[in-house]
Amino acid sequence: MGVLDVSLFGDYTAASRFEERFVALDARAVLRLAIQDLYPGRIALVSSFGADSAVLLHMVSTIDTATPVIFVDTGHLFPETLAYRDELVALLGLTNVQAFSPTPEDLAAFDPETFLWSTNPDQCCEVRKVMPLGRAVDGFDAWITGRKRFQSDTRAALPLFEAEGTRTKINPLASWSATRILSYLDAHDLPRHRLVAKNYLSIGCIPCTSPVKPGEDARAGRWRGKSKTECGIHLGVVSGGAGI
């Protein structure tokens, strides 16, 4: 049975079959397969341009620099993140980076004082990240994430392929360790996000991101002191108007 004999919809059966067939492939091979064979013209890489983002961005640039790269600008990002985005786009020759932001209407309705991150961080993430991403991936059959199992206990069982409604999410670096990430960055002489040197190992929005302390997992600095561990884009089917 050929690759394209498997259903390309993101249902759980298809995701499981992809997992069984392709789990032994290395990350670059998974990306090439997904971009060129499984979902040609119908897949995007979603990148935060954060601490580890250069790895996947570099791999994608060696396959097709015109691959859509989706970047959600929440309006609360570190200046260092925006600078890193511009640096990597220029260095890697990426030609199809698409930025999405919360709409003025949504901000006026739900966060007029830009303080929602403090009073209701879940809703803040919904308005500023989940809904813009929902609009961004509308029309794509699959999207690529940079999640890794080592990042936190909640990601310890992360699969290579997973279903998101009728879309498929692909996690090429799921099995990679922190050491392997650093080795790849060194091997390809890729620049680092400037905040990594200050122990920001998972970088989100300014109000909800802090440095990681020795012995903590890589995402311990996100929403410190709260039970919240995810922004919401991986907790269900993303939609441009979901949850509010």
Salt bridges, closest charged atoms under 4 A:
ASP52 OD2 - LYS148 NZ 3.28
ASP86 OD1 - ARG85 NE 3.04
ASP111 OD2 - ARG128 NH2 2.90
ASP122 OD1 - LYS228 NZ 2.77
ASP141 OD2 - ARG42 NE 2.55
GLU162 OE2 - ARG147 NH2 2.07
GLU164 OE1 - ARG167 NE 2.82
ASP186 OD1 - ARG192 NH2 2.43
GLU216 OE2 - ARG224 NH1 2.96
GLU230 OE1 - ARG155 NH2 2.96
GLU230 OE1 - ARG219 NH2 3.67
